[in-house]
Amino acid sequence: MTHRLHLLAPALSASLREARFDDGCSLDAAGVRAARDAADGVPVAVRVWCSPSVRCRETAAELGLTAVDVPEWAGLDAGRWRGLTLEEVGAREPEALAGWLSDPGAAPHGGESVRGFCDRVAGWLTSGAELSGRTVAVVEPEVVRAVVVRLLGAPDEAFWRVDVPPLSGVEASGRGGRWNVRLGGGPL
């Protein structure tokens, strides 16, 4: 039987709006409204999961979903850059930031490399292909990026080329260890 995995990015929070490495902040008022407005567009699912972050849990709740945290879908660990904006990191550590953005194996912040992160997400996909039915998951934008990169067999350098707007969705369908990606439709 086929497993349909519908991944949804979280609604807006101050961190997303400011291009800030996740600092655990809640959704902002616009994000709450947008998630509530999108609730009717969420497909019915056998399972509902989410990344273990405040903004993903809150988005799931505002969509009317009762989600279970999946630790493997935690956002990319930005180490000592957590809570800082890209602009702040660029001003403090321009060479480290440039290296991290251009080399998927680099982790100058002391956290996780893009390659290591994509490997972590891909590990879950290997086991998740054996499930059946539909799963809806509210996940960090970088989880969506990693899924798209790995399922398409793209190089890890393509990670930064995948834009994931708030409340946008991507569906992956898998059976027998093989996945397909379905793009389109835009936000819910």
ABEGO torsion letter per residue (X at the ends): XBBBBBBBBBBBBAAAAAGBBBAGBBBBAAAAAAAAAAAAABBBBABBBBBBBAAAAAAAAAAGBBBBBBAAABBBBAEAABGBBAAAAAAABAAAAAAAAABAABBAAGBBBAAAAAAAAAAAAAAAAABBEBBBBBBBAAAAAAAAAAAAGBBAAAAAABBBBBGBBBBBBBBGGBBBBBBEGEBX
